[in-house]
Amino acid sequence: MGTIDDQSKDYLERLGSVFLQAGQYEDAAAAFDNALDIDPDNDSAWYLKGVSLTALGRYEEALLAYDKAIEINPSGAHVWNAIGITLRLLEKFNEAISYFDKAIDLDPNVFAIWFNQGDLFGELGKYEQALYCYNKALELKSDSIPAWRNKGMCMAALGRYREAISCFNKVLQLDPSDQDAISRRKHLLAILRDQSQAS
């Protein structure tokens, strides 16, 4: 059985996680701060404090919390991924890419890291790199509607309309009522029809 401080720290970290899941980010950050008052070397509490601060839009403070987590435990791929997300929100895209790369180096078997990097490459118009990331993500989670959708949008942006339609068909296999996929598929079929009539 742990000491009173250990029990308090664990309780506060659990409480912070409950607040975090409930979307009560200020309360979550306060609980993690209290846990860190007891154990300032708790990398998990630093990470979760960073997640709370990111959700509050306090990105610079979040980065400081993530940096503390990495200082304590540099092998946490989830922390490097979180930094990448936060840097992307700050529009520091090249830095974000390097943090996603580091996260992938640490653990290449995490769907979210590949997906997040794919989103960033897509946002930057680097569609081939985005496709590579989405393909890696789909190897890990083949039923991800967002990954299939985003892969389809990249294919469409590259003019690879038939492959894009295949992606949206996959979305519709997973969720036949997905209106976005229905609309995008219809639009791409119209483009292909117009192309065939023009030739």
N, C-alpha and C positions, 0 to 999 in steps of 0.2 A: 504494500500500500504506500502511495506517495505522500509527500509532505503536504501540508495545508496549501502552501504556495503552488505546488504542482497541481493539486486538485482545483484551486482557484483559476490557474492559468488555463487548464483544460476546459473548465466550465466556461470561462470567458471566450475562449476560442470557439467552442460549440455555439455559444450564444451569438457571437459575431456571425457565424455561418448561417444560423437561423435568420438573423436580420438580413443578411446578404441575399439569401434565397427569397425572402419576403419583399425585397426591393427597398428595404429601410436602410439605405446606404450610410446615412449619417450615424445612425445607431450602431451599424456594423463597424464602421471605422473607429468609433469610440470604444467598442468592446475590444477590438484588436489592439488599440492603444493601451487599454488597461491590462491586457494579457502581456503586452510588451514591457509594461512597467515592472511586471514580475519577472519576465525572462526576455531580456533584450536580444538574446541570440536565437530566438524562435523564428526560423526562416519561413515557416508556414504562415505565422501571424503577419509577418512583413508582407508576404505575397498577397494574402487575403485583404490586408489593409490597402495594398495597391489596387486590387480589383475594385474595392469599395470606392476609392478615390477616383479611379477611372470612370466608374459609373456616375459619379457626381460631376464629371467634367473637370476635375482638378488634376489635370494630366501631369504637370510638373511635379506636384507632390507625390503622385502615383509613381513616377519614375524614381524618385528618391527612395520610396518604400521598396520597389523592385530591386534597386541597386543594393539595398541592405540585405535583401533575401539572397541575392547572388553572391555577395561578399561572404555570407555565412555558408551557403551551399551552391557552388557554381554549376552543379550538374543537373539542376532542375529545368528540364526542357520547357515545362509549362510556364516558368517565369520568363525565360527568353522569349517565348511566344507572346506572353502578355505585354512585354516591353515593345515587341514589334507592333502589336495592335495599337498601343498607346502612341507610339511614334507615328504610325499611319494617321491616327486622329489629329496629330499635330502637323500633319503634312510633311513630315521629315521622312520621305519615302526611301531614299537610299539607305539611311540608317535602319529603317524598319526592315528592309530586305536583309541586311547583314544580321539582324537579330533573329529573323525567321531562319536564315541559313544556319546559324549557330544552334537553334532549337532542333532543326532537322539533323544536324551532325550528332547531337546528343541523343536523340530518339527519332529515327526515321519512320517509326510505326505509329505516329499519332495523326489521325485524320485531321484534326482541327488545325494543326500547323500547316500541313500541305494546303488545306482549304484557304486559310488566311493568306498564305503567300500567293495562291492563285488569284484571290480577290484583288490583292494589291497589284499584281502584274496586269490583271484585266483593267483595273482603274487607270493604269499608266499606258494602256494601249499596247502592251507587250503580250499579244494574244498567244503566240506560240509558247512562251514561257508559262503563261497562265494555263494553257492546255496541259502542259507537262505536269504541272502541280495538281490540276483537277484529276488527271488520270491516276496519279499516285494516290490522291485522296480516295478515289473510287475503288482502287485496289484494296483499300482498307475498310471501306464502307460503301458497298455497291448499291445500297438502297437510299443513298442521300439525294433527296429531291433538289436541294440547293446546289449540290455539286453538278448534277446532271443539267440543271437549268443554266448554270453559269458556263458550263462547258458548251452547251448549245449556243449561248449568246456569243462566246468566243468564235465558234465555228462560223456563225452567221457574219460576224464582223470581218472574218477572213474570206468571206464569199463562198464558203464551203456549205452551201445551203442544204444539200441532201444529208450530210453528216449532222448538221444542226437539227434538221427534222427528226433524225433518228434519236437524238438526245431528248427532244421534246416528247417523242413517242414513249421514251423510257420514263419520263416524268409522268406521263398519262397512264402508263401501266401501273405505276406506284400510287397515283392519285388521279383517277379518271375525272374528277371534278375540278382539277387545277385550271382555273380560268386563264391565268397568265400563259401557261403552256399551250392551251387551246388557241389563244389569240396569236401567239408567236408562230405556232405551226401553220395556222391559216394564212398568216402574212407571208411566210416563206413559200408555201405552196403556190400562192398567187404570183410571187416573184418567178418561181420556176415555170409556171404556166405562161407568164408574159415572155420569158426568155425563149421558151420553145416556140411560141407563136411568131416571135420576131425573127427566128432563124429559118 
